[in-house]
Amino acid sequence: MNTVTVSASKTYDILIGSGLLPQLGAQVKKLGKASKICVVSETAVFPLYGKTVTESLENAGFSVVNFVFPAGEESKNGSVFLELLNFLAQSGLTRTDIVVALGGGVTGDLAGFAAASFLRGIRFVQVPTTLLAAVDSSVGGKTAIDLPAGKNLAGAFCQPSLVLCDTDTLDTLPTDIFRDGCAEVIKYGILYDPVLFAHLEEKGLDFDREAVITRCVELKRDVVMEDEFDTGARMKLNLGHTIGHGVEAKSHFTLSHGKSVAIGMAIVSRASGCADTQQILALLERFGLPTHTDYTADDLYAYTLSDKKRSGGVVNLIIPRSIGDCAIVPTPVEQLKSLIQAGL
């Protein structure tokens, strides 16, 4: 097992390794006073791991209630969010109790935002079961729900009290979902780490899971500790996301987050004239990720205008210059359409 410690507004550990789920209760017990746990999960994950998690928590002495919602990004909305808040209230959770998010990025975002809001904030624990959640969304305290106007437009910064990543859960992922997470892994290589990028080039989908997840989490930890509230260096983690969120929203979330981000990274790489564009595109394609879209620049421009990273008339785009070297480039919105066009 590897342990990565984040020291931000809250200090917490990220545990990464095989066979960790049965240890969840003992690890949560270390967090201190709590009597009731609400496990938040979704219909594709809870049947796989709900019993193990519930029994582990109950064996540690906790009273456990479960909130299970329909799987999919479409559930990350205001209606399900309010259902969860009402469930927490009706279940009698108090300020010393804990929410456990068991699932992928949608579950973590929804459960974390509910924990940040309920009783003005209670503790929560992330138990990511997808590669994407393990390397990205479970770490750093960003929580949110989607609004009709766009993705992640209502949310809060709320650091978890613990992240427990059992790499065995990745064995049950459909290959397509695993590839989604690979887009975020590739993102870290492009942003910061040519050695990680080269390992992915060499190994493809057979990369060393525990080592790669740990490296990605270390990189994100460093960025979060430098810029917890996403006003400077942390914006780099949005590589591919501004245009990717446009692709995702235009598809009405029928195209996954990972594939949309891959398209976004491909577009900004081509548009920027990055020296390593062909290498980036080749790696995305090796992992079975798309690098093109049929959507037009007009289609994507309309959605990127509602991106939460927009500041007045400027969108901060993350532009690759070479592998391991990316820049934050404030881009006037009137130039955004032509940039997207150049990258298509």
C-alpha positions as CSV (number, residue, x, y, z in Angstrom):
1,M,0.0,0.0,0.0
2,N,1.2,3.5,-0.8
3,T,0.2,6.6,1.2
4,V,0.1,10.1,-0.1
5,T,-0.6,12.9,2.4
6,V,-2.3,16.1,1.3
7,S,-1.8,19.2,3.6
8,A,-4.3,21.8,2.5
9,S,-7.0,23.5,4.5
10,K,-7.4,20.0,5.9
11,T,-4.7,17.3,6.1
12,Y,-5.7,13.9,5.0
13,D,-4.2,10.6,3.6
14,I,-4.8,8.9,0.3
15,L,-4.3,5.2,0.6
16,I,-3.6,3.3,-2.6
17,G,-3.3,-0.5,-2.9
18,S,-4.9,-3.9,-3.3
19,G,-7.4,-5.3,-0.9
20,L,-8.2,-2.1,1.0
21,L,-12.0,-2.2,0.9
22,P,-12.4,-4.6,3.9
23,Q,-10.1,-2.2,5.9
24,L,-12.4,0.8,5.3
25,G,-14.2,0.6,8.7
26,A,-10.9,0.5,10.6
27,Q,-9.5,3.4,8.6
28,V,-12.7,5.5,9.1
29,K,-12.5,4.7,12.9
30,K,-9.2,6.5,13.0
31,L,-10.9,9.8,12.0
32,G,-12.5,10.2,15.4
33,K,-15.9,10.7,16.8
34,A,-18.7,9.5,14.5
35,S,-21.6,7.0,15.1
36,K,-23.5,7.0,11.8
37,I,-22.2,6.7,8.2
38,C,-24.2,7.3,5.0
39,V,-22.7,5.4,2.1
40,V,-23.6,7.2,-1.1
41,S,-23.3,5.0,-4.2
42,E,-24.9,4.3,-7.6
43,T,-26.7,1.4,-9.1
44,A,-23.7,0.1,-11.1
45,V,-21.3,0.1,-8.2
46,F,-23.3,-0.7,-5.0
47,P,-24.2,-4.3,-6.0
48,L,-20.5,-5.0,-6.5
49,Y,-19.0,-3.4,-3.3
50,G,-21.9,-2.2,-1.1
51,K,-22.0,-5.4,1.0
52,T,-18.2,-5.3,1.6
53,V,-18.2,-1.6,2.5
54,T,-21.3,-1.8,4.8
55,E,-20.0,-4.9,6.7
56,S,-16.6,-3.3,7.2
57,L,-18.2,-0.1,8.6
58,E,-20.6,-2.1,10.8
59,N,-17.8,-4.3,12.1
60,A,-16.0,-1.1,13.2
61,G,-19.1,-0.1,15.2
62,F,-20.8,2.3,12.9
63,S,-24.5,2.5,12.1
64,V,-24.8,2.5,8.3
65,V,-27.5,3.8,6.0
66,N,-27.2,3.6,2.2
67,F,-28.3,6.1,-0.5
68,V,-28.2,4.6,-4.0
69,F,-29.0,6.6,-7.0
70,P,-29.3,5.8,-10.8
71,A,-25.9,5.5,-12.4
72,G,-24.8,8.2,-14.9
73,E,-23.8,11.8,-15.2
74,E,-27.5,12.7,-15.7
75,S,-28.0,12.0,-11.9
76,K,-25.5,14.7,-10.9
77,N,-28.3,17.3,-10.8
78,G,-30.2,19.5,-8.3
79,S,-33.0,17.0,-7.9
80,V,-30.9,14.1,-6.8
81,F,-28.8,16.5,-4.7
82,L,-31.8,17.6,-2.7
83,E,-33.0,14.0,-2.4
84,L,-29.7,13.2,-0.8
85,L,-29.8,16.1,1.6
86,N,-33.3,15.1,2.7
87,F,-32.1,11.5,3.1
88,L,-29.3,12.7,5.4
89,A,-31.7,14.7,7.5
90,Q,-34.3,11.9,7.7
91,S,-31.6,9.4,8.6
92,G,-30.5,11.6,11.6
93,L,-26.9,12.3,10.7
94,T,-25.3,14.8,12.9
95,R,-22.3,17.1,12.5
96,T,-19.9,14.4,13.9
97,D,-21.1,11.8,11.4
98,I,-19.6,11.0,8.0
99,V,-20.6,10.5,4.3
100,V,-18.8,7.9,2.3
101,A,-18.7,8.3,-1.5
102,L,-18.4,4.8,-3.0
103,G,-18.1,5.0,-6.8
104,G,-16.7,7.1,-9.6
105,G,-16.5,10.9,-10.2
106,V,-20.3,11.5,-10.3
107,T,-20.7,9.8,-6.9
108,G,-17.8,11.7,-5.4
109,D,-18.9,15.1,-6.7
110,L,-22.5,14.6,-5.6
111,A,-21.7,13.1,-2.2
112,G,-19.0,15.7,-1.5
113,F,-21.2,18.6,-2.3
114,A,-24.0,17.2,-0.1
115,A,-21.5,16.7,2.7
116,A,-20.3,20.3,2.3
117,S,-23.8,21.6,2.4
118,F,-25.5,19.4,5.0
119,L,-25.5,21.1,8.5
120,R,-23.1,23.6,6.9
121,G,-20.6,20.9,6.4
122,I,-19.9,17.4,7.7
123,R,-17.0,15.1,7.0
124,F,-16.8,12.8,4.0
125,V,-14.6,10.0,2.7
126,Q,-13.8,9.2,-0.9
127,V,-13.7,5.6,-2.0
128,P,-13.1,5.8,-5.8
129,T,-13.9,2.7,-7.9
130,T,-12.9,4.1,-11.3
131,L,-9.5,5.0,-12.6
132,L,-10.7,8.5,-13.4
133,A,-11.9,9.1,-9.8
134,A,-8.8,7.6,-8.3
135,V,-6.3,9.8,-10.2
136,D,-8.3,13.0,-10.4
137,S,-11.8,13.8,-9.0
138,S,-11.4,12.1,-5.5
139,V,-8.4,14.2,-4.7
140,G,-8.3,17.9,-4.1
141,G,-11.8,18.8,-2.7
142,K,-13.7,19.9,-5.7
143,T,-17.4,18.9,-5.4
144,A,-20.2,19.9,-7.7
145,I,-23.4,19.2,-9.5
146,D,-24.4,20.1,-13.1
147,L,-26.9,22.8,-14.1
148,P,-28.9,22.9,-17.3
149,A,-26.5,25.7,-18.4
150,G,-23.4,23.6,-17.9
151,K,-21.2,21.1,-16.1
152,N,-20.1,21.6,-12.4
153,L,-21.6,25.1,-12.2
154,A,-22.9,24.6,-8.6
155,G,-20.5,23.2,-6.0
156,A,-18.0,23.8,-3.2
157,F,-14.4,23.2,-2.3
158,C,-14.6,20.6,0.4
159,Q,-11.5,18.5,1.2
160,P,-12.2,14.8,2.2
161,S,-11.1,13.4,5.5
162,L,-9.7,10.3,3.8
163,V,-9.4,8.8,0.3
164,L,-9.2,5.0,0.1
165,C,-8.4,3.6,-3.3
166,D,-8.6,-0.2,-3.6
167,T,-7.0,-0.9,-7.0
168,D,-8.8,-4.3,-7.1
169,T,-12.0,-2.4,-7.9
170,L,-10.5,-1.5,-11.3
171,D,-10.8,-5.2,-12.3
172,T,-14.5,-4.9,-12.6
173,L,-14.5,-1.8,-14.8
174,P,-15.6,-2.3,-18.4
175,T,-12.6,-1.6,-20.7
176,D,-14.4,1.5,-22.1
177,I,-14.7,3.0,-18.6
178,F,-11.1,2.2,-17.8
179,R,-10.0,4.0,-21.0
180,D,-11.9,7.1,-19.8
181,G,-9.6,7.2,-16.7
182,C,-6.6,6.8,-19.0
183,A,-7.4,10.2,-20.5
184,E,-6.8,11.8,-17.1
185,V,-3.6,9.7,-16.6
186,I,-2.3,10.9,-20.0
187,K,-3.2,14.4,-19.0
188,Y,-0.7,14.3,-16.1
189,G,2.0,13.1,-18.4
190,I,1.5,15.9,-20.8
191,L,1.3,18.5,-18.1
192,Y,4.2,17.5,-15.8
193,D,6.0,14.2,-16.4
194,P,7.7,13.0,-19.5
195,V,8.8,9.9,-17.6
196,L,5.1,9.0,-16.9
197,F,4.3,9.7,-20.5
198,A,7.0,7.4,-21.7
199,H,5.9,4.6,-19.4
200,L,2.4,4.9,-20.9
201,E,3.9,4.8,-24.4
202,E,5.8,1.7,-23.5
203,K,3.1,-0.3,-21.6
204,G,-0.2,0.9,-23.1
205,L,-3.2,-0.4,-21.1
206,D,-0.9,-2.8,-19.2
207,F,0.8,0.0,-17.2
208,D,1.6,-0.5,-13.5
209,R,-1.6,0.6,-11.9
210,E,-0.5,1.1,-8.3
211,A,2.6,3.0,-9.4
212,V,0.8,5.2,-12.0
213,I,-2.1,6.0,-9.7
214,T,0.3,7.0,-7.0
215,R,2.3,9.2,-9.3
216,C,-0.8,11.0,-10.6
217,V,-2.0,11.5,-7.0
218,E,1.4,12.9,-6.0
219,L,1.3,15.3,-8.9
220,K,-2.2,16.5,-8.0
221,R,-1.3,16.7,-4.3
222,D,1.5,19.1,-5.1
223,V,-0.7,21.3,-7.2
224,V,-3.6,21.3,-4.6
225,M,-1.1,22.2,-1.9
226,E,0.2,25.1,-4.0
227,D,-3.2,26.4,-5.2
228,E,-6.1,24.8,-3.3
229,F,-8.8,27.1,-4.6
230,D,-8.0,27.0,-8.3
231,T,-6.8,30.6,-8.9
232,G,-3.4,29.9,-10.4
233,A,-1.3,26.8,-10.9
234,R,-4.2,24.4,-10.3
235,M,-5.9,25.7,-13.4
236,K,-3.4,23.6,-15.4
237,L,-5.3,20.5,-14.4
238,N,-8.0,21.7,-16.7
239,L,-6.0,20.7,-19.8
240,G,-8.5,19.7,-22.4
241,H,-11.4,20.3,-20.1
242,T,-12.8,23.7,-21.3
243,I,-13.4,22.4,-24.8
244,G,-13.9,18.8,-23.5
245,H,-16.8,20.0,-21.3
246,G,-18.2,21.6,-24.4
247,V,-18.1,18.3,-26.3
248,E,-19.6,16.5,-23.3
249,A,-22.5,19.0,-22.9
250,K,-23.2,19.2,-26.7
251,S,-23.6,15.4,-26.7
252,H,-26.0,15.7,-23.8
253,F,-23.5,13.6,-21.8
254,T,-23.9,10.6,-24.1
255,L,-20.1,11.0,-24.7
256,S,-18.2,10.3,-21.5
257,H,-16.0,12.8,-19.6
258,G,-12.8,10.9,-20.4
259,K,-13.4,10.8,-24.1
260,S,-14.5,14.4,-24.2
261,V,-11.3,15.5,-22.4
262,A,-9.2,13.4,-24.9
263,I,-10.9,15.3,-27.7
264,G,-10.3,18.6,-25.9
265,M,-6.6,17.8,-25.4
266,A,-6.3,16.9,-29.1
267,I,-7.9,20.1,-30.2
268,V,-5.7,22.4,-28.1
269,S,-2.6,20.4,-29.0
270,R,-3.3,20.8,-32.7
271,A,-4.3,24.5,-32.4
272,S,-1.3,25.4,-30.3
273,G,1.3,24.0,-32.7
274,C,2.7,22.0,-29.8
275,A,6.1,20.4,-30.8
276,D,4.9,17.0,-29.6
277,T,1.3,17.1,-31.0
278,Q,1.8,13.9,-33.1
279,Q,3.2,12.0,-30.0
280,I,0.2,13.2,-27.9
281,L,-2.3,12.2,-30.6
282,A,-0.6,8.8,-31.0
283,L,-0.8,8.0,-27.3
284,L,-4.5,9.0,-27.1
285,E,-5.2,6.8,-30.0
286,R,-3.2,3.9,-28.6
287,F,-5.4,4.0,-25.5
288,G,-8.5,3.9,-27.7
289,L,-9.5,7.5,-27.1
290,P,-11.0,9.8,-29.7
291,T,-9.0,12.7,-31.1
292,H,-11.7,14.2,-33.4
293,T,-15.3,15.2,-33.2
294,D,-18.0,15.9,-35.7
295,Y,-19.2,19.0,-33.8
296,T,-18.4,22.3,-35.4
297,A,-16.5,25.2,-33.8
298,D,-19.9,27.0,-33.5
299,D,-21.3,24.1,-31.6
300,L,-18.5,23.9,-29.1
301,Y,-18.1,27.7,-28.8
302,A,-21.6,28.1,-27.5
303,Y,-21.0,25.7,-24.7
304,T,-17.5,26.9,-23.7
305,L,-18.9,30.4,-23.1
306,S,-20.7,29.0,-20.0
307,D,-17.5,27.3,-18.7
308,K,-17.0,28.0,-15.0
309,K,-13.3,29.0,-15.6
310,R,-14.4,32.0,-17.6
311,S,-13.5,35.3,-16.1
312,G,-15.5,38.1,-17.7
313,G,-14.4,38.2,-21.4
314,V,-11.5,35.8,-20.9
315,V,-11.2,32.0,-20.7
316,N,-8.0,30.6,-19.3
317,L,-6.9,27.8,-21.7
318,I,-4.2,25.3,-20.9
319,I,-1.9,25.1,-23.9
320,P,0.7,22.4,-24.4
321,R,4.1,23.5,-25.6
322,S,5.8,20.1,-25.3
323,I,5.4,17.0,-23.2
324,G,5.8,18.1,-19.6
325,D,5.5,21.8,-20.4
326,C,2.1,23.5,-20.6
327,A,1.1,27.1,-20.1
328,I,-2.0,29.0,-18.8
329,V,-3.0,31.3,-21.6
330,P,-5.8,33.9,-21.0
331,T,-7.8,33.9,-24.2
332,P,-10.4,36.5,-25.1
333,V,-13.7,34.8,-25.8
334,E,-13.8,36.4,-29.3
335,Q,-10.7,34.4,-30.2
336,L,-11.9,31.1,-28.8
337,K,-14.0,30.1,-31.8
338,S,-11.1,30.5,-34.2
339,L,-8.8,28.5,-31.9
340,I,-11.3,25.7,-31.7
341,Q,-11.6,25.8,-35.5
342,A,-7.8,25.5,-35.9
343,G,-7.7,22.5,-33.6
344,L,-10.6,20.6,-35.3
